């Protein structure tokens, strides 16, 4: 449904000879501010990555730091022999994730980055629903003095009632929603002002048409948009995000994905990214095409990586 919806907007824009954002009411901003991703095994490398994004004009950077000896989200898994010795006999071999070391390490990460970088750069962090709700609340409270732009996904969709508790505990900005698929999961969070950024995945909720309705609803409650924009979404999907971002008053920030030269060749007209912004090319429709003959030379391959393999010390499977 989402794909058909996006295609119909693209067709309408081409028939009217205007970019999709004009069909949505026109631009309210010149370009779309983005956040870059910084993920590292140690603090020094993480700081260098953040500074690199800053030197390229970015004002927003998501930061993820590995926990020594443990696995972590956003950083390649690496479990030390010392950690493996802490496991019970018979536990399946795997990267190990534990909530308490992760929470402690993340608090130190924010403390050190603010001490070295100051407060001019906006720092974001993804909890990724990986810790028990009470520890997610403890983490958000602890990092509040370091003023993160937002903390993402502190709770799983089935635990959204915890947001009422979280809002009473901290003013830390919260982003939520990339796993939401229907309005019952987010309407009360917005209406009760329990989150600050709505982060739905547009291709999971019904497409551009549904997402613009979500954005309009959120505007009444001063909740800003931060559409999910991962690397497994094509330039067409990112173009949908971009056109909405350009025409949405209560826009917050857009997740960045840098397109390789090959991807840009397969998808001519892919959104242009420079200096921390994404720009529309002002071609009719979504502005993106696809070279099907060239695409046929690059058959789909299942992504690699260890996500989904992490376990607790005792062998319990961890949410990917």
PAZAPA-4460 file (N, C-alpha, C; in steps of 0.05 Angstrom, whole numbers, plus 32768, in hexadecimal, padded with zeros to 4 digits):
% residues 320
    n_x    n_y    n_z   ca_x   ca_y   ca_z    c_x    c_y    c_z   seq   type   mol
   8010   7FE8   8000   8000   8000   8000   8011   8019   8000     1      X     A
   8026   8019   8010   8038   8030   8012   8046   8035   7FF7     2      X     A
   804F   8020   7FEA   805C   8023   7FD0   8049   802D   7FBB     3      X     A
   8030   8023   7FBA   801C   802D   7FA7   8016   804A   7FAD     4      X     A
   8013   8051   7FC6   800D   806C   7FCE   8023   8080   7FC4     5      X     A
   803C   8078   7FC8   8052   8089   7FBF   8053   808C   7FA1     6      X     A
   804D   8075   7F93   804D   8075   7F76   8037   8088   7F6B     7      X     A
   8020   8088   7F78   800A   8098   7F6F   8010   80B6   7F72     8      X     A
   801D   80BD   7F88   8026   80D9   7F8C   803A   80E1   7F76     9      X     A
   804D   80CE   7F70   8061   80D4   7F5C   8054   80D8   7F41    10      X     A
   8040   80C7   7F3A   8032   80C9   7F20   8023   80E3   7F1F    11      X     A
   8015   80EA   7F35   8006   8103   7F35   8018   811C   7F31    12      X     A
   802F   811B   7F3F   8042   8131   7F3C   804C   8134   7F20    13      X     A
   8051   811D   7F13   805B   811D   7EF7   8045   8127   7EE4    14      X     A
   802D   811F   7EE9   8017   8127   7ED7   8012   8145   7EDA    15      X     A
   8016   814F   7EF3   8012   816C   7EF7   802C   817C   7EF2    16      X     A
   8042   816E   7EED   805C   817A   7EE8   8066   818B   7EFF    17      X     A
   8062   8181   7F18   806C   818F   7F2F   8077   817A   7F43    18      X     A
   808A   8182   7F54   8094   8170   7F69   807E   8169   7F7D    19      X     A
   8080   8153   7F89   806B   814A   7F9C   8068   815E   7FB3    20      X     A
   807D   816B   7FBC   807A   817D   7FD3   8067   8194   7FCC    21      X     A
   8065   819B   7FB3   8052   81B0   7FAB   8036   81A6   7FAD    22      X     A
   8031   818D   7FA8   8017   8181   7FAB   800F   8181   7FC9    23      X     A
   8023   8181   7FDA   801E   8180   7FF7   801B   819C   8003    24      X     A
   801C   81B1   7FF3   8019   81CC   7FFC   8032   81DE   7FF8    25      X     A
   8047   81D2   7FEF   805F   81E2   7FEA   8074   81E0   8001    26      X     A
   808C   81EA   7FFB   80A1   81EA   800F   809C   81FC   8026    27      X     A
   80A3   81F3   803E   80A5   8205   8055   80C2   8208   805E    28      X     A
   80D4   81FA   8050   80F1   81FD   8055   8100   81F8   803B    29      X     A
   8118   8202   8039   8128   8200   8021   8133   81E4   801C    30      X     A
   813C   81D8   8031   8147   81BD   8030   8142   81AF   804A    31      X     A
   8148   8195   804B   8141   8184   8062   815A   817F   8074    32      X     A
   815A   8189   808C   8170   8183   809F   8172   8165   80A5    33      X     A
   818A   815A   80A6   818E   813E   80AB   819F   8139   80C4    34      X     A
   819D   8120   80CE   81B0   8118   80E2   81C1   8102   80D8    35      X     A
   81DB   8103   80DD   81EE   80EE   80D6   81F0   80D9   80EB    36      X     A
   81FE   80C3   80E5   8201   80AD   80F8   821E   80AB   8100    37      X     A
   8224   80AA   811A   823E   80A5   8124   823D   808D   8137    38      X     A
   824A   8077   812F   824B   805F   813F   8267   8055   8141    39      X     A
   8271   804F   815A   828D   8049   815D   8291   8035   8174    40      X     A
   82A9   8029   8174   82B0   8016   8189   82BB   8024   81A2    41      X     A
   82C7   803B   819E   82D2   804A   81B5   82CB   8067   81B3    42      X     A
   82CF   8075   81C9   82C6   8091   81CA   82D6   80A3   81B7    43      X     A
   82F0   809F   81B5   8300   80B0   81A4   82F7   80AE   8187    44      X     A
   82F1   8096   817D   82E7   8093   8162   82CC   80A0   815E    45      X     A
   82BB   809D   8173   82A0   80A9   8171   82A3   80C8   816F    46      X     A
   82B3   80D3   8180   82B7   80F1   817F   82C0   80F9   8164    47      X     A
   82D3   80EB   8158   82DE   80F2   813E   82C8   80F1   8129    48      X     A
   82B6   80DD   812B   82A0   80DB   8117   828D   80F3   811A    49      X     A
   8287   80FA   8133   8275   8111   8137   8281   812A   812C    50      X     A
   829B   812E   8132   82A8   8146   8128   82A9   8147   8109    51      X     A
   82AC   812F   80FD   82AC   812E   80E0   8291   8138   80D5    52      X     A
   827B   812D   80E0   8261   8137   80D7   825E   8155   80DC    53      X     A
   8267   815F   80F2   8265   817B   80F8   8275   818B   80E3    54      X     A
   828C   8181   80DB   829D   8190   80C8   8290   8191   80AC    55      X     A
   827D   817E   80A7   826F   817E   808E   8255   818D   808F    56      X     A
   824F   819A   80A5   8238   81AB   80A7   8221   81A0   80B6    57      X     A
   8223   8188   80C1   820D   817B   80CF   820B   8187   80EB    58      X     A
   81F2   818C   80F3   81ED   8196   810E   81E0   8181   8120    59      X     A
   81DA   816A   8114   81CD   8154   8123   81DB   813A   811C    60      X     A
   81E2   812B   8131   81F1   8111   812E   81E6   80FD   8142    61      X     A
   81DF   80E6   8138   81D7   80D0   814A   81F1   80C2   8153    62      X     A
   81F3   80BD   816D   820B   80B1   8178   8205   8096   8186    63      X     A
   8215   8082   817F   8212   8067   818A   822E   805D   8191    64      X     A
   8233   8054   81A9   824D   804C   81B2   824D   802F   81BC    65      X     A
   8260   8020   81B4   8262   8004   81BC   8268   8002   81DA    66      X     A
   825D   7FED   81E6   8264   7FE7   8202   827B   7FD4   8202    67      X     A
   8292   7FDA   820F   82A9   7FC9   820E   82A2   7FAC   8215    68      X     A
   82A8   7F9A   8203   82A3   7F7E   8208   8288   7F74   8202    69      X     A
   8275   7F86   81FC   8259   7F7E   81F7   8250   7F87   81DB    70      X     A
   823A   7F7D   81D2   822D   7F86   81B9   821C   7F9E   81BF    71      X     A
   8217   7FAE   81AA   8206   7FC5   81AD   81F8   7FCC   8194    72      X     A
   81E2   7FDB   8195   81D4   7FE3   817D   81E3   7FF9   816E    73      X     A
   81E5   7FF6   8154   81F2   800B   8143   8210   8007   8141    74      X     A
   821B   7FF4   8150   8238   7FEF   814F   823C   7FD1   814B    75      X     A
   8250   7FCA   813A   8254   7FAE   8135   8259   7F9E   814F    76      X     A
   824C   7F88   8151   824D   7F78   816A   8269   7F6E   816E    77      X     A
   8272   7F6F   8188   828C   7F64   818F   828B   7F5C   81AC    78      X     A
   828C   7F42   81B2   828A   7F38   81CD   82A5   7F2C   81D5    79      X     A
   82B0   7F36   81EB   82CA   7F2D   81F4   82CA   7F12   8201    80      X     A
   82E1   7F05   8202   82E2   7EEB   8210   82DB   7EED   822E    81      X     A
   82E1   7F05   823A   82DA   7F09   8256   82BC   7F08   825A    82      X     A
   82AD   7F15   8247   8290   7F14   8249   8285   7EF8   8245    83      X     A
   8291   7EEA   8232   8287   7ECF   822C   828B   7EBD   8245    84      X     A
   82A0   7EC2   8255   82A4   7EB2   826D   828F   7EB7   8282    85      X     A
   8280   7ECD   8280   826C   7ED3   8293   8252   7EC4   828D    86      X     A
   8250   7EB6   8277   8238   7EA9   826E   8236   7E8D   827A    87      X     A
   821D   7E83   827D   8219   7E68   8288   8222   7E53   8273    88      X     A
   8229   7E3C   827D   8230   7E26   826B   8219   7E1F   8259    89      X     A
   821E   7E1C   823F   8209   7E15   822C   81FC   7E2C   821F    90      X     A
   8202   7E45   8227   81F6   7E5C   821A   81FF   7E5D   81FD    91      X     A
   81ED   7E62   81EA   81F5   7E62   81CE   8209   7E78   81C8    92      X     A
   821E   7E73   81B9   8232   7E88   81B3   8224   7E9E   81A3    93      X     A
   822A   7EB7   81AB   821D   7ECE   819E   822A   7EE7   81AA    94      X     A
   8226   7EFE   819B   822C   7F18   81A8   821A   7F1B   81C1    95      X     A
   8224   7F29   81D5   8215   7F2C   81EE   820D   7F49   81F2    96      X     A
   81F3   7F4E   81F8   81E9   7F68   81FF   81DE   7F67   821B    97      X     A
   81E6   7F7A   822C   81DB   7F7C   8247   81D2   7F99   824C    98      X     A
   81BA   7F9D   8256   81AF   7FB9   825A   81C0   7FCB   826C    99      X     A
   81C9   7FC1   8283   81D7   7FD2   8296   81F1   7FDD   828B   100      X     A
   8203   7FCD   8280   821B   7FD8   8274   8215   7FEC   825E   101      X     A
   8200   7FE6   824E   81F9   7FF9   8238   81F0   8014   8243   102      X     A
   81DF   8014   8257   81D5   802D   8263   81EC   803D   826F   103      X     A
   81FD   802F   827E   8213   803D   828B   8226   8049   8276   104      X     A
   822B   803A   8261   823D   8044   824C   8231   805B   823C   105      X     A
   8217   805B   8237   820A   8070   8228   820A   808B   8238   106      X     A
   8206   8089   8252   8207   80A1   8263   8223   80AD   8262   107      X     A
   8238   809C   8264   8254   80A6   8262   8259   80B2   8246   108      X     A
   824D   80A6   8231   8251   80B0   8216   8247   80CD   8214   109      X     A
   822F   80D2   821D   8224   80ED   821C   8235   8101   822C   110      X     A
   823D   80F8   8244   824D   8109   8255   8267   8112   8247   111      X     A
   8274   80FE   823B   828E   8104   822F   828B   8115   8215   112      X     A
   8277   810E   8205   8273   811D   81ED   826C   813B   81F2   113      X     A
   825B   8140   8206   8254   815B   820C   826D   816A   8218   114      X     A
   827D   815C   8227   8295   8169   8232   82A9   8170   821C   115      X     A
   82AA   8160   8207   82BD   8165   81F1   82B1   8176   81DB   116      X     A
   8297   8174   81D5   828B   8181   81BE   827A   8199   81C5   117      X     A
   8273   819B   81DE   8260   81B1   81E6   8244   81AA   81DE   118      X     A
   8233   81BE   81DE   8216   81BA   81DA   820B   81C5   81C0   119      X     A
   821D   81CE   81AE   8213   81DA   8195   820A   81C4   8181   120      X     A
   8217   81AC   8183   820E   8196   8171   81F8   8187   817F   121      X     A
   81E3   8180   816F   81CD   8171   817A   81D3   8153   8178   122      X     A
   81D2   8145   818F   81D8   8129   8191   81BF   8118   8194   123      X     A
   81BC   8103   8185   81A6   80F1   8186   81B0   80D5   818E   124      X     A
   819E   80C5   8199   81A6   80AA   81A1   818E   8097   819E   125      X     A
   8193   807F   8195   817E   806A   8191   8181   8055   81A6   126      X     A
   816E   8053   81B8   816E   803E   81CD   8165   8024   81C0   127      X     A
   8154   8025   81AC   814C   800F   819C   813D   7FFA   81AB   128      X     A
   812E   8002   81C0   811C   7FF1   81CF   812A   7FD9   81DC   129      X     A
   8144   7FDC   81E1   8154   7FC5   81E9   8156   7FC1   8207   130      X     A
   814C   7FD4   8217   814F   7FD1   8234   8134   7FD1   8241   131      X     A
   8132   7FC6   8259   8118   7FC6   8268   810E   7FE3   826B   132      X     A
   80F4   7FE7   826C   80E9   8003   826D   80F5   8014   8284   133      X     A
   80F8   8008   829C   8102   8018   82B2   811F   8022   82AD   134      X     A
   812F   8012   829F   814A   801A   8299   814B   802F   8282   135      X     A
   8138   802D   8270   8135   8042   825C   812F   805C   8268   136      X     A
   811D   805C   827C   8117   8075   828B   812F   8080   8299   137      X     A
   813E   806E   82A7   8156   8076   82B5   816A   8083   82A2   138      X     A
   816D   8077   828A   8180   8082   8276   8177   809E   826D   139      X     A
   815E   80A1   8266   8154   80BB   825C   8157   80D0   8272   140      X     A
   8152   80C9   828B   8155   80DC   82A1   8173   80E4   82A4   141      X     A
   8184   80D0   82A2   81A1   80D5   82A6   81AE   80E6   8291   142      X     A
   81A4   80E4   8278   81B1   80F3   8262   81A3   810E   825E   143      X     A
   818E   8114   826D   8180   812D   8269   8192   8146   826C   144      X     A
   81A5   8147   827F   81B7   815E   8281   81C7   8163   8268   145      X     A
   81CB   814E   8257   81DB   8151   823F   81CA   8158   8227   146      X     A
   81B1   815D   822B   819E   8167   8217   819F   815A   81FC   147      X     A
   819A   8140   81FB   8198   8132   81E1   8181   813E   81D0   148      X     A
   8185   8140   81B6   8170   8149   81A4   8158   8137   81A6   149      X     A
   815D   811D   81A7   8149   810A   81B0   8156   80EF   81B7   150      X     A
   8148   80E0   81C8   814E   80C4   81CD   8138   80B4   81BF   151      X     A
   8141   80A1   81AF   812F   8093   819D   8127   8078   81A8   152      X     A
   810E   8071   81A5   8103   8056   81AB   810B   804B   81C6   153      X     A
   8104   8059   81DC   810B   804F   81F6   80FB   8036   81FD   154      X     A
   80E3   8033   81F2   80D1   801C   81F8   80C9   800E   81DE   155      X     A
   80C2   7FF5   81E1   80B6   7FE6   81CA   8099   7FEE   81C6   156      X     A
   808E   7FEA   81AE   8072   7FF2   81AA   805E   7FE7   81BE   157      X     A
   8064   7FCE   81C8   8052   7FC2   81DB   8054   7FCF   81F7   158      X     A
   8068   7FE0   81FB   806D   7FED   8215   8067   800B   8215   159      X     A
   8057   8014   8202   8054   8031   81FF   8047   803E   8217   160      X     A
   8038   802F   8228   802C   803B   823F   8041   8046   8252   161      X     A
   805A   803D   8250   8070   8047   8261   8076   8064   825A   162      X     A
   806E   806E   8243   8074   808A   823D   8067   809D   8251   163      X     A
   8050   8096   825C   8044   80A6   8270   8056   80A9   8289   164      X     A
   8063   8094   8290   8076   8095   82A6   808F   80A5   829F   165      X     A
   8099   80A1   8287   80B1   80AE   827E   80AE   80CC   827D   166      X     A
   8097   80D6   8273   8093   80F3   8271   8092   8100   828C   167      X     A
   8089   80F2   82A1   8089   80FD   82BC   80A4   80FE   82C8   168      X     A
   80B7   80EF   82BD   80D2   80EC   82C9   80E7   80FE   82BC   169      X     A
   80E3   8106   82A3   80F8   8115   8295   80EC   8126   827E   170      X     A
   80FA   813C   8278   80F2   814C   8261   8103   8145   8249   171      X     A
   8113   8130   824A   8124   8128   8234   8112   8123   821B   172      X     A
   811A   812D   8204   810A   812A   81EC   810A   810D   81E3   173      X     A
   80F3   8103   81DA   80F0   80E7   81D3   80E5   80E4   81B7   174      X     A
   80F2   80D2   81A7   80E8   80CB   818C   80DE   80AE   818D   175      X     A
   80C8   80A8   817F   80BD   808E   8180   80AD   8088   8167   176      X     A
   80AD   806F   815E   809A   8068   8149   80A2   8058   8131   177      X     A
   80BC   8051   812E   80C3   8044   8115   80B6   8028   8111   178      X     A
   80AC   801C   8127   809F   8002   8125   8081   8005   8126   179      X     A
   8076   801D   8128   8059   8021   8129   804D   801B   810D   180      X     A
   8036   800F   810D   8028   8009   80F4   800B   8012   80F4   181      X     A
   8000   801B   810A   7FE5   8025   810A   7FE1   803B   811E   182      X     A
   7FCC   804B   811C   7FC9   8063   812C   7FC5   805D   8149   183      X     A
   7FBB   8046   8150   7FB6   803F   816C   7FD0   803F   817C   184      X     A
   7FE7   803C   816E   8000   803A   817C   800C   8056   8183   185      X     A
   8003   806B   8174   8010   8085   8178   7FFD   809C   817F   186      X     A
   7FE3   8099   8179   7FD1   80B0   817D   7FD2   80BA   819A   187      X     A
   7FD0   80A8   81AE   7FD0   80B2   81C9   7FEB   80BD   81D2   188      X     A
   8001   80B3   81C6   801B   80BE   81CD   801D   80DB   81C4   189      X     A
   8011   80E1   81AD   8011   80FC   81A2   7FFE   810E   81B2   190      X     A
   7FE5   8104   81B5   7FD0   8114   81C2   7FD7   811B   81DF   191      X     A
   7FE5   8109   81EC   7FED   810E   8208   8009   811B   820A   192      X     A
   8014   8121   81F3   802F   812E   81F2   8044   811E   8201   193      X     A
   8044   8104   81FC   8056   80F2   8209   8070   80EE   81F9   194      X     A
   8070   80F5   81E0   8088   80F4   81CF   808C   810F   81C2   195      X     A
   80A4   8113   81B8   80AB   812D   81AB   80AE   812A   818D   196      X     A
   80B5   8112   8184   80B9   810D   8167   80AB   80F3   815F   197      X     A
   809C   80F5   8149   808F   80DD   813E   80A2   80D1   8129   198      X     A
   80A8   80B8   812B   80BE   80AC   811B   80B4   8094   810B   199      X     A
   809D   8096   8100   8092   807F   80F1   80A2   807A   80D8   200      X     A
   80A0   8060   80CF   80AC   8058   80B6   8096   805A   80A1   201      X     A
   8099   806C   808F   8083   8073   807D   8079   805C   806C   202      X     A
   808B   804A   8064   8083   8033   8054   8075   801E   8064   203      X     A
   8074   8021   807F   8067   800D   8090   804B   8016   8099   204      X     A
   8044   8030   8095   802B   803A   809F   8016   8040   8089   205      X     A
   801E   803D   8070   800B   8042   805B   8014   8056   8047   206      X     A
   802C   8062   804A   8037   8073   8036   8035   8091   803D   207      X     A
   803B   80A1   8029   803D   80BE   802B   8022   80CA   8035   208      X     A
   800C   80C0   802A   7FF2   80CB   8031   7FEB   80C8   804E   209      X     A
   7FF1   80B0   805A   7FED   80AC   8076   8000   80BC   8087   210      X     A
   8019   80BE   807E   802D   80CC   808D   8027   80EA   808F   211      X     A
   801C   80F6   807A   8016   8112   807B   7FFE   8117   808E   212      X     A
   7FEC   8103   8091   7FD7   8105   80A4   7FE2   8104   80C1   213      X     A
   7FF5   80F2   80C5   8003   80EF   80DF   8010   810A   80E6   214      X     A
   801F   8115   80D3   802D   812F   80D8   8019   8145   80DF   215      X     A
   8002   8146   80D1   7FEF   815B   80D7   7FE3   8157   80F3   216      X     A
   7FDE   813F   80FA   7FD4   8139   8115   7FE8   8142   812A   217      X     A
   8001   813B   8125   8017   8141   8139   801B   815F   813C   218      X     A
   8015   816F   8126   801A   818C   8127   8009   8199   813D   219      X     A
   7FF1   818F   8142   7FDF   819A   8156   7FEB   8197   8172   220      X     A
   7FFD   8184   8176   8008   817E   8190   8026   8184   8192   221      X     A
   8030   8192   817E   804C   819B   817D   805F   8183   817E   222      X     A
   8057   816D   8172   8069   8156   816F   8074   8157   8153   223      X     A
   808F   8155   8151   809C   8159   8137   80A2   813E   8129   224      X     A
   80A7   813F   810F   80AC   8127   8100   80CA   8120   8100   225      X     A
   80CF   8106   80FE   80EB   80FD   80FB   80E9   80E1   80ED   226      X     A
   80DF   80E2   80D4   80D9   80C9   80C6   80F1   80B6   80C6   227      X     A
   80EB   809D   80C8   8100   8088   80C8   810C   8088   80AC   228      X     A
   8127   8088   80AA   8134   8089   8090   814D   8077   8090   229      X     A
   814A   805D   8094   8161   804B   8095   816E   8045   807A   230      X     A
   8184   8037   807A   8193   8031   8062   8185   801D   8050   231      X     A
   8172   800E   805A   8165   7FFA   8049   814C   8005   803B   232      X     A
   8149   8020   803B   8134   802E   802C   8141   803A   8013   233      X     A
   8134   8037   7FFC   813F   8041   7FE3   813D   805F   7FE1   234      X     A
   814B   806B   7FCE   8147   8088   7FC9   812A   8090   7FC5   235      X     A
   811A   807E   7FBA   80FE   8085   7FB7   80F0   808A   7FD2   236      X     A
   80F6   8078   7FE5   80EB   807B   8000   80F5   8094   800E   237      X     A
   810F   809A   800A   811A   80B2   8016   810F   80CB   8009   238      X     A
   8109   80C9   7FEF   80FC   80E0   7FE1   80E0   80E5   7FED   239      X     A
   80D2   80D0   7FF3   80B7   80D4   8000   80BB   80E3   801A   240      X     A
   80CE   80DA   802B   80D4   80E8   8044   80DA   8105   803E   241      X     A
   80EB   810A   802B   80F4   8125   8025   80DD   8138   801D   242      X     A
   80CC   812F   800B   80B6   8140   8002   80A3   8146   8019   243      X     A
   809E   8133   802B   808E   8139   8043   809D   814D   8055   244      X     A
   80B7   8149   8059   80C7   815B   806A   80C6   8178   805F   245      X     A
   80C7   817B   8045   80C8   8196   803A   80AD   81A4   803E   246      X     A
   8097   8195   8040   807D   81A2   8041   8070   81A0   805C   247      X     A
   807E   8195   8070   8073   8191   808B   807D   81A6   809E   248      X     A
   806B   81B6   80A9   8074   81CC   80BB   8081   81C1   80D5   249      X     A
   8075   81AC   80E0   8080   81A1   80FA   8095   818C   80F5   250      X     A
   80A5   8190   80E0   80BC   817F   80DB   80D0   8182   80F2   251      X     A
   80DE   816B   80F9   80F2   816C   810E   810E   8167   8103   252      X     A
   8113   8150   80F8   812D   8148   80ED   8128   8130   80DC   253      X     A
   813B   812A   80C9   8138   8113   80B7   8151   8102   80BA   254      X     A
   814D   80E8   80BD   8163   80D5   80BE   8170   80D4   80A2   255      X     A
   818B   80D4   80A2   8199   80D5   8089   81A2   80B9   8080   256      X     A
   81A2   80B5   8066   81AF   809E   805A   81BE   80A7   8042   257      X     A
   81D8   80A2   8041   81E9   80AA   802A   81E7   8095   8014   258      X     A
   81E1   809E   7FFC   81DE   808B   7FE6   81F8   8087   7FD7   259      X     A
   8200   806E   7FD2   8218   8068   7FC4   8216   8072   7FA7   260      X     A
   822C   8073   7F99   822C   807B   7F7D   821B   8067   7F6C   261      X     A
   821D   804D   7F73   820E   8039   7F64   81F0   803D   7F68   262      X     A
   81E8   8042   7F81   81CB   8047   7F87   81C1   805F   7F78   263      X     A
   81D1   8074   7F77   81C9   808C   7F69   81C7   8088   7F4B   264      X     A
   81D7   8075   7F40   81D5   806F   7F24   81BB   805F   7F1E   265      X     A
   81B5   804C   7F30   819D   803C   7F2D   8184   804E   7F31   266      X     A
   8186   8061   7F43   816F   8072   7F49   8176   808F   7F42   267      X     A
   8177   8096   7F28   817E   80B2   7F20   8169   80C5   7F2C   268      X     A
   8173   80DB   7F36   8162   80EF   7F43   8160   80EB   7F61   269      X     A
   8170   80D9   7F6D   8170   80D5   7F8A   8175   80F0   7F98   270      X     A
   8168   80F4   7FAF   816C   810D   7FBD   8189   8114   7FC1   271      X     A
   8190   812E   7FBE   81AB   8137   7FC1   81B0   813E   7FDE   272      X     A
   81C7   8135   7FE9   81CE   813A   8005   81E8   8149   8005   273      X     A
   81E8   8160   8013   8201   816F   8017   81FE   8182   802E   274      X     A
   8214   8184   803E   8215   8197   8054   8200   8192   806A   275      X     A
   81F7   8179   806D   81E4   8173   8082   81C7   8178   807A   276      X     A
   81C2   817B   8060   81A7   8180   8056   81A2   816D   803E   277      X     A
   8188   8167   803A   817F   8158   8023   816F   816B   8011   278      X     A
   8175   816B   7FF7   8168   817D   7FE5   8158   816F   7FD0   279      X     A
   8141   817A   7FC9   8130   8170   7FB3   813B   817B   7F99   280      X     A
   8138   816A   7F84   8142   8173   7F6A   812D   8182   7F5A   281      X     A
   8115   8185   7F65   80FF   8194   7F5A   80F4   8189   7F3F   282      X     A
   80FB   816F   7F3A   80EF   8162   7F23   80D2   815A   7F2A   283      X     A
   80C1   8156   7F16   80A5   814E   7F1C   80A4   8134   7F2B   284      X     A
   808E   8131   7F3B   808A   8119   7F4B   809E   8118   7F62   285      X     A
   80A7   8100   7F68   80BB   80FC   7F7E   80D7   8104   7F74   286      X     A
   80DB   8107   7F5A   80F5   810F   7F4F   8109   80F9   7F4C   287      X     A
   8101   80E0   7F52   8113   80C9   7F51   8109   80B5   7F3C   288      X     A
   811B   80AA   7F2C   8115   8096   7F19   8124   807D   7F20   289      X     A
   8120   8068   7F10   812F   804F   7F14   8138   8044   7EF9   290      X     A
   8151   803C   7EF7   815C   8030   7EDF   815A   8011   7EE3   291      X     A
   8145   8005   7ED9   813F   7FE9   7EDE   8154   7FD7   7ED2   292      X     A
   815F   7FDE   7EBB   8174   7FCD   7EAF   818D   7FCD   7EC0   293      X     A
   8194   7FE4   7ECA   81AC   7FE5   7EDC   81A6   7FD7   7EF6   294      X     A
   818E   7FDB   7F01   8186   7FCE   7F1A   8188   7FB0   7F18   295      X     A
   8182   7FA5   7F01   8183   7F88   7EFD   819F   7F7C   7F01   296      X     A
   81B4   7F8D   7EFF   81CF   7F84   7F03   81D7   7F82   7F20   297      X     A
   81C5   7F8A   7F32   81CB   7F8A   7F4E   81B4   7F7B   7F5D   298      X     A
   81B4   7F60   7F5B   819E   7F51   7F68   819F   7F55   7F87   299      X     A
   8187   7F53   7F93   8185   7F57   7FAF   8194   7F42   7FBF   300      X     A
   81A1   7F4B   7FD4   81AF   7F39   7FE6   81A5   7F3E   8002   301      X     A
   81A1   7F28   8011   8198   7F2B   802D   81AD   7F3A   803D   302      X     A
   81A6   7F4E   804C   81BA   7F5D   805B   81C8   7F4B   806F   303      X     A
   81E2   7F50   8074   81F1   7F41   8087   81EF   7F4E   80A3   304      X     A
   8203   7F48   80B3   8203   7F55   80CE   81F9   7F42   80E3   305      X     A
   81FB   7F4A   80FC   81F5   7F39   8113   81DB   7F41   8121   306      X     A
   81CC   7F55   8116   81B4   7F5D   8124   81A0   7F45   8125   307      X     A
   8196   7F41   813D   8184   7F2A   8141   8192   7F13   814E   308      X     A
   81AD   7F14   8150   81BD   7EFF   815C   81C5   7F05   8179   309      X     A
   81C2   7F1E   8181   81CB   7F25   819C   81BA   7F17   81B1   310      X     A
   81C7   7F10   81C7   81BA   7F03   81DE   81C4   7F0E   81F8   311      X     A
   81B4   7F0B   820D   81BD   7F12   8228   81D2   7EFD   8231   312      X     A
   81DF   7F03   8247   81F3   7EF1   8252   81E7   7ED5   8255   313      X     A
   81CE   7ED3   825F   81C3   7EB9   8264   81B8   7EAB   824C   314      X     A
   81B9   7EB8   8234   81B1   7EAB   821B   8196   7EB5   8211   315      X     A
   8189   7EC8   8220   816F   7ED3   8217   8173   7EE3   81FD   316      X     A
   8161   7EDF   81E9   8163   7EEE   81D0   815C   7F0B   81D6   317      X     A
   816B   7F1E   81C9   8168   7F3A   81CC   8158   7F45   81B4   318      X     A
   8146   7F58   81B9   8137   7F65   81A4   814B   7F71   8190   319      X     A
   8148   7F6B   8176   815B   7F74   8162   815B   7F93   815E   320      X     A
***
